[in-house]
């Protein structure tokens, strides 16, 4: 996603983008619901083409 948007990315870019999207700078600190919501947002933006429903 970052490479698509900016042409490059670094660890800091990743953390800042994730923080902007979720308020957290690491997926490790996210709850299952936060992760699912983030994945759904990325899917709706067209970054994840084959996202299956793993909530069941």
Secondary structure, 3 states (H helix, E strand, C coil): CHHHHHCCCCHHHHHHHHHHHHCCCCHHHCCHHHHHHHHHHHHHCCCCCCCCCCCC
